[in-house]
Amino acid sequence: MDQLNRKSIEEFIGSKKIPVVVVLDNVRSMHNVGSVFRTADAFLMESIYLCGYTPKPPHREIHKTALGATETVAWRHVDDPVEALKQLKGDGYRIIAIEQARESMPLQKFVFGEGEKLAVIFGNEVSGIGEALLAICDYCIEIPQWGMKHSLNISVAAGIVIWDLFRQKLPG
């Protein structure tokens, strides 16, 4: 571990996190959930909220892709995503939907402001983010795509968005 410059669990837990809460709403796939945990660990995200029927640890299928990140990344399960977003908004988080929608902003134009806290929502693999949640959001961001397909797997989309938010907070 030392040669790879990896943190121990204790070092990770004590590390300063990027002020981003990743919200997964009604995500069906345990592999997607595990992958998001692993990405959140890699880029020091603050925590993950698992909402609705999104599967939660402990589960073998989540652990298969998380590779231990469920032990390092803070997480909680919340039945009602509307209440979770209202609480986050009340705690000063700017709520961002990751969704293709009218008036959505391309990811490359989004600026993660100094001192800002974000909650980024990823919705169901088929139906996306529901209208009730979109109504609470401050912004809607989409990942521009130029190929024939205009959708990405949630774990891929989360990786792109989380990396971009982390990149904006890198020193220098």
ABEGO torsion letter per residue (X at the ends): XAAAGBBBAAAAAABBBBBBBBBBBGBABAAAAAAAAAAAAAAGBABBBBBEABBBOBBAAAAAAAGGAAAABBBBBBABAAAAAAAAAAAGBBBBBBBBBBGBBBAAABBBBBGBBBBBBBBBAAAEBBAAAAAABABBBBBBBABABABBBAAAAAAAAAAAAAAAABBX
